[in-house]
């Protein structure tokens, strides 16, 4: 249990201690991303193999995001009470127990409960890890460090689909690999136990604190909702959409659509983080959103090229578009959490990250459900329309807010 005597303040941490904390947090981020990116497509495919429709698959995936929302709503109380270290440990335990239970109990209703627990664990890891990381880094290099942090996360998002493409969703092996990831993350986390940071006790109610930070930075925080909608839909249905268009024999191509975007994102995040330390971060966020919008527009126009050899011109264009969308998606996350660290400190930063996680959960809750329903109703066309629409709406909102920023501040 966390106690103030075990915690260090940010000022007391030396450079070496900060690096040890960062290593632990990067490992925790990897655990979130690998387990999520492995389980979403694997569980979706397993449910389809059992005969469930896309809308039912989307409903099942939404349970995981519901868990994210519930924990994020109480994170401003939990994290100051437990401390960052024990909050992350609790998250790892929840994820580990979920990965043990998923292959043992394969009923649709049972998976709703287990995935809810998995979402709760992921939410603790995400909210506590992001907040701890933002407390450690200095603002002048915040973008670069958050770029490194998200780079590892993007690497995890790439590893999951690569593993999933070679693992049978109806066996134990996908979950064994997930448990191995959790164990490795825990081993990296242990040395950071004595390096926790003490936070002040929240003076406002949780609801008021979260409402205050939302009203202070709605554009940044709503980017998380848009990110959640697209990410949840992509992870749950991109491979199924590809197989619907190209044929079930292109299963590995379907998984490649997911992991190629994630691999590309690895190489984009540090440059985007570096840019975030050099240019206006709000305009950089909008640029990433507009780039994502263009990529998602061209993706369905090029998907037929997935049948061709990768060196063919249309195939190169397809994988190039997927790479750009992966990089811009990661960039939205990198710039978003960098802006949160710039604007908020201490318990307000916990509240801001909690709102970020809640909106990501809401988006992720809606994304698979909307896309699954759209695909059940409209066929493959439902996929492309349901992922492009939220990006367009958010992009117009963010652009309007930025163009009228000076007027609101006057």
JOMOSUL-V875749 format. One record per residue. RES is the residue in one letter. D_LAST is the distance of its C-alpha to the last C-alpha in Angstrom with 1 decimal. Layout:
RES:D_LAST / RES:D_LAST
This chain:
X:47.1 / X:44.1 / X:44.3 / X:42.1 / X:45.0 / X:45.1 / X:41.4 / X:40.0 / X:36.5 / X:34.5 / X:35.2 / X:39.0 / X:39.1 / X:40.7 / X:40.0 / X:43.2 / X:42.3 / X:38.9 / X:40.8 / X:43.2 / X:40.4 / X:38.8 / X:42.3 / X:42.7 / X:39.4 / X:40.0 / X:43.4 / X:41.9 / X:39.4 / X:42.5 / X:44.3 / X:41.5 / X:41.3 / X:45.0 / X:46.1 / X:43.4 / X:44.1 / X:47.8 / X:48.0 / X:45.8 / X:47.9 / X:51.1 / X:50.7 / X:49.7 / X:52.8 / X:55.0 / X:53.9 / X:54.6 / X:58.0 / X:58.7 / X:58.0 / X:54.6 / X:52.3 / X:48.9 / X:47.2 / X:49.3 / X:48.4 / X:44.7 / X:45.2 / X:46.9 / X:44.2 / X:41.6 / X:43.4 / X:42.3 / X:38.6 / X:39.2 / X:40.4 / X:37.3 / X:35.1 / X:37.3 / X:37.3 / X:33.6 / X:32.9 / X:35.0 / X:34.1 / X:31.8 / X:35.0 / X:37.6 / X:36.2 / X:35.6 / X:39.1 / X:41.0 / X:39.2 / X:38.2 / X:41.8 / X:43.5 / X:40.8 / X:41.5 / X:45.3 / X:45.1 / X:43.3 / X:46.0 / X:48.7 / X:47.2 / X:47.0 / X:50.6 / X:52.1 / X:50.5 / X:52.0 / X:55.4 / X:55.3 / X:54.1 / X:57.4 / X:59.5 / X:58.2 / X:57.5 / X:57.2 / X:54.1 / X:53.4 / X:54.0 / X:51.6 / X:48.9 / X:49.3 / X:49.7 / X:46.7 / X:44.7 / X:45.9 / X:45.1 / X:41.5 / X:41.3 / X:42.6 / X:40.3 / X:37.3 / X:38.3 / X:38.8 / X:35.6 / X:33.3 / X:35.2 / X:35.6 / X:32.1 / X:30.8 / X:33.6 / X:33.0 / X:29.3 / X:30.2 / X:32.7 / X:31.0 / X:28.8 / X:25.3 / X:26.3 / X:29.1 / X:27.7 / X:27.6 / X:31.2 / X:32.6 / X:31.1 / X:32.4 / X:35.8 / X:35.5 / X:34.7 / X:37.4 / X:40.0 / X:38.6 / X:38.9 / X:42.4 / X:43.3 / X:42.1 / X:44.4 / X:47.4 / X:47.5 / X:48.2 / X:50.6 / X:52.6 / X:52.3 / X:53.8 / X:56.9 / X:57.2 / X:58.8 / X:56.4 / X:59.5 / X:60.5 / X:59.4 / X:58.4 / X:54.7 / X:54.2 / X:56.3 / X:54.0 / X:51.0 / X:52.8 / X:53.6 / X:49.9 / X:49.1 / X:51.9 / X:50.7 / X:47.2 / X:48.7 / X:50.8 / X:47.8 / X:45.8 / X:48.6 / X:48.2 / X:44.6 / X:45.8 / X:45.6 / X:42.2 / X:40.1 / X:36.8 / X:36.5 / X:33.5 / X:32.5 / X:33.4 / X:30.6 / X:29.6 / X:28.1 / X:30.1 / X:30.0 / X:28.4 / X:25.6 / X:25.0 / X:25.0 / X:22.7 / X:20.1 / X:20.1 / X:20.1 / X:17.0 / X:15.3 / X:16.6 / X:18.1 / X:18.3 / X:20.3 / X:22.4 / X:23.3 / X:24.6 / X:27.3 / X:28.4 / X:28.7 / X:30.5 / X:32.8 / X:33.8 / X:34.7 / X:36.4 / X:38.4 / X:39.6 / X:40.5 / X:42.4 / X:44.2 / X:45.0 / X:44.6 / X:48.1 / X:49.5 / X:47.8 / X:49.3 / X:52.7 / X:52.4 / X:51.8 / X:54.1 / X:56.7 / X:57.4 / X:59.3 / X:55.9 / X:54.9 / X:54.1 / X:52.0 / X:50.0 / X:49.4 / X:48.7 / X:45.7 / X:44.2 / X:45.2 / X:44.7 / X:41.0 / X:40.9 / X:42.9 / X:40.6 / X:37.6 / X:39.3 / X:39.0 / X:35.4 / X:33.7 / X:34.2 / X:33.0 / X:29.9 / X:29.3 / X:29.9 / X:27.3 / X:24.8 / X:25.3 / X:24.9 / X:22.1 / X:18.8 / X:20.0 / X:17.8 / X:19.2 / X:22.6 / X:22.6 / X:22.0 / X:24.7 / X:27.1 / X:26.6 / X:27.2 / X:30.3 / X:31.6 / X:31.2 / X:33.4 / X:35.9 / X:36.4 / X:37.0 / X:39.7 / X:41.4 / X:43.5 / X:44.5 / X:46.1 / X:47.5 / X:51.0 / X:51.2 / X:51.5 / X:55.2 / X:55.6 / X:56.2 / X:53.0 / X:53.8 / X:53.8 / X:50.9 / X:49.6 / X:50.0 / X:48.1 / X:45.3 / X:45.3 / X:45.1 / X:42.6 / X:40.2 / X:40.9 / X:40.2 / X:36.8 / X:35.8 / X:36.9 / X:34.9 / X:31.7 / X:32.2 / X:32.7 / X:29.7 / X:27.4 / X:28.9 / X:28.7 / X:25.1 / X:24.2 / X:26.0 / X:24.8 / X:21.1 / X:22.3 / X:24.0 / X:21.0 / X:18.7 / X:21.4 / X:24.5 / X:27.7 / X:28.2 / X:24.6 / X:25.6 / X:28.7 / X:26.8 / X:24.5 / X:27.7 / X:29.4 / X:26.8 / X:27.1 / X:30.9 / X:30.8 / X:28.8 / X:31.2 / X:34.0 / X:32.9 / X:32.5 / X:35.9 / X:37.4 / X:36.4 / X:37.0 / X:40.8 / X:41.3 / X:39.6 / X:41.1 / X:44.5 / X:44.5 / X:43.4 / X:46.2 / X:48.8 / X:47.9 / X:47.2 / X:49.0 / X:47.4 / X:44.9 / X:43.2 / X:42.3 / X:40.4 / X:38.5 / X:37.6 / X:36.0 / X:34.2 / X:32.5 / X:30.2 / X:29.1 / X:28.2 / X:26.3 / X:24.3 / X:23.8 / X:22.3 / X:20.0 / X:18.8 / X:18.4 / X:16.3 / X:14.0 / X:13.7 / X:13.2 / X:10.3 / X:8.7 / X:6.1 / X:5.3 / X:5.6 / X:3.8 / X:0.0
